[in-house]
Amino acid sequence: MEYSGRAADMIYDQMIEGRYVRLRSINESDAQFSLDIRQDKEKTKYLHPVDNDINKQTAWIRKQMAAPGDYFFVAESADGDKVGTVGVYGIEKNVGHLGRLLMVGNPFQSFEATMLAMKFAYEVLGLDELYGDVHVDNTASIHISGAMGFHFKEPVYEEELDRWVKYCTSYRSEFPEYESKIKQMIYRD
């Protein structure tokens, strides 16, 4: 996988290529897709709800595209089908939030999309740490995050979100080891 282009704006102008997925910066034409997957009750049961309003979603994407320290990607399959989203945002100094992972593709695509976003954060943006938060009952996300090298803290109740969450942190210094393990797991040839 190679990265070229610049990440000076919050829109990364290059495709981030993997074997099963590629990531590209979201744009306004993706509003319906991102809204549709956010309306899937099973996929979003651990996420905060969003209004089923295309105009609000388009406005949110427009705002996000201009927000400093906020990168939001659409994951596409090798044949171009949209299979999910992932983001690196809330960037301050050398730390950012990895999140907005919502995949409708298969597990290989989910793992690879997460790995590509982390690689972007560490290698292109030069971040030293990524943090995340996962609903305590979201075992799939906890599994992916743990496999990707995130270290979890004890659960805490977040009143604003009205839910129990596990906060976690990943470190650039440990990423190559976990990246190697993930590649061995998902690239079986």
C-alpha positions as a Markdown table, in Angstrom:
| # | Residue | x | y | z |
|---|---|---|---|---|
| 1 | Met | 0.0 | 0.0 | 0.0 |
| 2 | Glu | 1.3 | 3.4 | -0.9 |
| 3 | Tyr | 0.2 | 6.8 | 0.1 |
| 4 | Ser | 0.7 | 9.9 | -2.1 |
| 5 | Gly | -0.9 | 13.2 | -2.0 |
| 6 | Arg | -1.3 | 15.6 | 0.8 |
| 7 | Ala | -3.4 | 15.7 | 3.9 |
| 8 | Ala | -3.1 | 19.4 | 4.5 |
| 9 | Asp | -6.8 | 19.9 | 4.0 |
| 10 | Met | -9.3 | 17.8 | 5.8 |
| 11 | Ile | -9.9 | 16.1 | 2.4 |
| 12 | Tyr | -7.2 | 13.6 | 1.6 |
| 13 | Asp | -6.9 | 13.8 | -2.2 |
| 14 | Gln | -5.6 | 10.3 | -2.8 |
| 15 | Met | -7.1 | 6.8 | -2.6 |
| 16 | Ile | -5.8 | 4.7 | 0.2 |
| 17 | Glu | -5.6 | 1.2 | -1.4 |
| 18 | Gly | -5.8 | -2.2 | 0.3 |
| 19 | Arg | -6.6 | -5.6 | -1.1 |
| 20 | Tyr | -10.2 | -5.7 | -0.1 |
| 21 | Val | -11.1 | -2.1 | 0.3 |
| 22 | Arg | -10.0 | 1.3 | -0.6 |
| 23 | Leu | -10.6 | 4.5 | 1.4 |
| 24 | Arg | -11.4 | 7.8 | -0.1 |
| 25 | Ser | -12.5 | 11.1 | 1.4 |
| 26 | Ile | -16.2 | 11.4 | 1.7 |
| 27 | Asn | -18.0 | 14.0 | -0.4 |
| 28 | Glu | -21.5 | 15.4 | -0.6 |
| 29 | Ser | -22.6 | 12.8 | -3.2 |
| 30 | Asp | -22.1 | 10.1 | -0.5 |
| 31 | Ala | -24.7 | 11.7 | 1.8 |
| 32 | Gln | -27.4 | 9.1 | 0.9 |
| 33 | Phe | -25.1 | 6.2 | 1.5 |
| 34 | Ser | -23.9 | 7.5 | 4.8 |
| 35 | Leu | -27.5 | 8.3 | 5.9 |
| 36 | Asp | -28.8 | 4.9 | 4.8 |
| 37 | Ile | -26.2 | 2.9 | 6.8 |
| 38 | Arg | -26.9 | 5.1 | 9.8 |
| 39 | Gln | -30.6 | 4.1 | 9.6 |
| 40 | Asp | -29.8 | 0.4 | 9.8 |
| 41 | Lys | -31.0 | -0.4 | 13.3 |
| 42 | Glu | -28.9 | -3.5 | 13.7 |
| 43 | Lys | -25.7 | -1.9 | 12.6 |
| 44 | Thr | -26.2 | 1.3 | 14.6 |
| 45 | Lys | -27.7 | -0.1 | 17.9 |
| 46 | Tyr | -24.6 | 1.1 | 19.8 |
| 47 | Leu | -24.3 | 4.5 | 18.0 |
| 48 | His | -26.2 | 7.7 | 18.6 |
| 49 | Pro | -29.2 | 8.1 | 16.3 |
| 50 | Val | -29.2 | 10.6 | 13.4 |
| 51 | Asp | -32.2 | 12.2 | 11.8 |
| 52 | Asn | -33.3 | 10.5 | 8.5 |
| 53 | Asp | -32.9 | 13.8 | 6.6 |
| 54 | Ile | -30.7 | 14.0 | 3.5 |
| 55 | Asn | -30.3 | 17.7 | 3.8 |
| 56 | Lys | -29.0 | 17.5 | 7.4 |
| 57 | Gln | -26.6 | 14.7 | 6.4 |
| 58 | Thr | -25.3 | 16.7 | 3.4 |
| 59 | Ala | -24.8 | 19.7 | 5.6 |
| 60 | Trp | -23.0 | 17.6 | 8.2 |
| 61 | Ile | -20.7 | 16.2 | 5.5 |
| 62 | Arg | -20.0 | 19.7 | 4.2 |
| 63 | Lys | -19.2 | 20.9 | 7.8 |
| 64 | Gln | -17.0 | 17.9 | 8.4 |
| 65 | Met | -15.1 | 18.4 | 5.2 |
| 66 | Ala | -14.1 | 21.9 | 6.4 |
| 67 | Ala | -13.4 | 21.0 | 10.1 |
| 68 | Pro | -9.8 | 21.1 | 11.1 |
| 69 | Gly | -8.4 | 17.8 | 12.2 |
| 70 | Asp | -11.3 | 15.8 | 10.8 |
| 71 | Tyr | -10.9 | 13.1 | 8.1 |
| 72 | Phe | -13.9 | 11.0 | 7.1 |
| 73 | Phe | -13.5 | 8.2 | 4.6 |
| 74 | Val | -15.9 | 6.0 | 2.6 |
| 75 | Ala | -14.7 | 2.4 | 2.3 |
| 76 | Glu | -15.3 | 0.9 | -1.1 |
| 77 | Ser | -14.8 | -2.7 | -2.2 |
| 78 | Ala | -12.3 | -3.5 | -4.9 |
| 79 | Asp | -15.2 | -3.4 | -7.5 |
| 80 | Gly | -16.3 | 0.1 | -6.3 |
| 81 | Asp | -19.3 | -0.8 | -4.0 |
| 82 | Lys | -19.6 | 1.4 | -0.9 |
| 83 | Val | -19.2 | -0.9 | 2.1 |
| 84 | Gly | -18.7 | 1.5 | 5.0 |
| 85 | Thr | -17.2 | 4.5 | 6.7 |
| 86 | Val | -14.3 | 5.2 | 9.0 |
| 87 | Gly | -12.7 | 8.4 | 10.3 |
| 88 | Val | -9.8 | 10.0 | 12.0 |
| 89 | Tyr | -10.8 | 13.1 | 13.8 |
| 90 | Gly | -10.5 | 15.3 | 16.9 |
| 91 | Ile | -6.8 | 15.6 | 16.1 |
| 92 | Glu | -4.8 | 17.7 | 18.6 |
| 93 | Lys | -1.1 | 17.7 | 18.4 |
| 94 | Asn | -0.1 | 14.1 | 17.8 |
| 95 | Val | -3.2 | 12.4 | 19.0 |
| 96 | Gly | -6.5 | 11.6 | 17.2 |
| 97 | His | -9.7 | 9.8 | 17.5 |
| 98 | Leu | -10.3 | 6.7 | 15.4 |
| 99 | Gly | -14.0 | 6.1 | 14.9 |
| 100 | Arg | -17.1 | 6.5 | 12.7 |
| 101 | Leu | -16.4 | 2.9 | 11.7 |
| 102 | Leu | -19.6 | 1.6 | 10.3 |
| 103 | Met | -19.2 | -1.3 | 7.9 |
| 104 | Val | -21.8 | -3.2 | 5.9 |
| 105 | Gly | -19.1 | -5.3 | 4.2 |
| 106 | Asn | -17.5 | -8.5 | 5.3 |
| 107 | Pro | -15.1 | -8.9 | 8.3 |
| 108 | Phe | -12.0 | -8.8 | 6.1 |
| 109 | Gln | -13.2 | -5.5 | 4.8 |
| 110 | Ser | -13.8 | -4.2 | 8.3 |
| 111 | Phe | -10.4 | -5.2 | 9.5 |
| 112 | Glu | -8.7 | -3.8 | 6.5 |
| 113 | Ala | -10.6 | -0.5 | 6.6 |
| 114 | Thr | -9.6 | -0.1 | 10.2 |
| 115 | Met | -6.0 | -1.0 | 9.5 |
| 116 | Leu | -5.8 | 1.5 | 6.5 |
| 117 | Ala | -7.3 | 4.3 | 8.6 |
| 118 | Met | -4.7 | 3.6 | 11.3 |
| 119 | Lys | -1.9 | 3.5 | 8.8 |
| 120 | Phe | -3.0 | 6.8 | 7.4 |
| 121 | Ala | -3.1 | 8.4 | 10.9 |
| 122 | Tyr | 0.3 | 7.2 | 11.8 |
| 123 | Glu | 2.2 | 7.4 | 8.5 |
| 124 | Val | 0.5 | 10.3 | 6.7 |
| 125 | Leu | -0.6 | 12.5 | 9.6 |
| 126 | Gly | 2.3 | 11.5 | 11.8 |
| 127 | Leu | 0.1 | 10.9 | 14.9 |
| 128 | Asp | 1.6 | 9.1 | 17.9 |
| 129 | Glu | -1.6 | 7.9 | 19.4 |
| 130 | Leu | -5.2 | 7.1 | 18.5 |
| 131 | Tyr | -8.0 | 6.8 | 21.0 |
| 132 | Gly | -11.5 | 5.4 | 20.6 |
| 133 | Asp | -14.6 | 4.6 | 22.6 |
| 134 | Val | -16.8 | 1.5 | 22.3 |
| 135 | His | -20.1 | 0.7 | 23.8 |
| 136 | Val | -19.5 | -2.1 | 26.4 |
| 137 | Asp | -21.9 | -4.4 | 24.6 |
| 138 | Asn | -20.5 | -3.9 | 21.2 |
| 139 | Thr | -18.4 | -7.1 | 21.2 |
| 140 | Ala | -17.6 | -7.0 | 17.5 |
| 141 | Ser | -16.0 | -3.5 | 17.8 |
| 142 | Ile | -14.2 | -4.5 | 21.0 |
| 143 | His | -12.8 | -7.5 | 19.1 |
| 144 | Ile | -11.6 | -5.5 | 16.1 |
| 145 | Ser | -10.1 | -2.8 | 18.3 |
| 146 | Gly | -8.3 | -5.3 | 20.5 |
| 147 | Ala | -6.9 | -7.1 | 17.5 |
| 148 | Met | -5.7 | -3.8 | 16.1 |
| 149 | Gly | -3.7 | -3.1 | 19.2 |
| 150 | Phe | -6.0 | -0.8 | 21.2 |
| 151 | His | -5.6 | -1.1 | 25.0 |
| 152 | Phe | -8.8 | -0.8 | 26.9 |
| 153 | Lys | -9.5 | 1.0 | 30.2 |
| 154 | Glu | -12.2 | 0.0 | 32.6 |
| 155 | Pro | -15.8 | 0.9 | 31.5 |
| 156 | Val | -17.2 | 4.2 | 32.5 |
| 157 | Tyr | -20.8 | 5.6 | 32.3 |
| 158 | Glu | -21.1 | 8.6 | 30.0 |
| 159 | Glu | -24.1 | 10.6 | 31.1 |
| 160 | Glu | -24.2 | 12.7 | 28.0 |
| 161 | Leu | -24.4 | 9.6 | 25.8 |
| 162 | Asp | -26.5 | 7.7 | 28.4 |
| 163 | Arg | -24.3 | 4.6 | 27.9 |
| 164 | Trp | -21.4 | 2.6 | 29.3 |
| 165 | Val | -18.3 | 2.8 | 27.2 |
| 166 | Lys | -14.8 | 1.4 | 27.1 |
| 167 | Tyr | -12.1 | 3.9 | 26.1 |
| 168 | Cys | -9.1 | 2.6 | 24.4 |
| 169 | Thr | -5.7 | 3.8 | 23.1 |
| 170 | Ser | -3.4 | 2.6 | 20.3 |
| 171 | Tyr | 0.2 | 3.7 | 19.9 |
| 172 | Arg | 2.2 | 4.2 | 16.7 |
| 173 | Ser | 5.2 | 2.4 | 18.2 |
| 174 | Glu | 3.1 | -0.8 | 18.6 |
| 175 | Phe | 1.3 | -0.5 | 15.3 |
| 176 | Pro | 3.7 | -2.4 | 13.0 |
| 177 | Glu | 3.4 | -5.5 | 15.2 |
| 178 | Tyr | -0.4 | -5.5 | 15.1 |
| 179 | Glu | -0.5 | -4.6 | 11.4 |
| 180 | Ser | 1.7 | -7.6 | 10.7 |
| 181 | Lys | -0.7 | -9.9 | 12.7 |
| 182 | Ile | -3.8 | -8.5 | 10.9 |
| 183 | Lys | -2.2 | -8.9 | 7.5 |
| 184 | Gln | -1.4 | -12.6 | 8.4 |
| 185 | Met | -5.0 | -13.0 | 9.4 |
| 186 | Ile | -6.8 | -11.4 | 6.5 |
| 187 | Tyr | -4.3 | -12.0 | 3.6 |
| 188 | Arg | -4.3 | -15.8 | 3.4 |
| 189 | Asp | -2.2 | -16.5 | 0.4 |
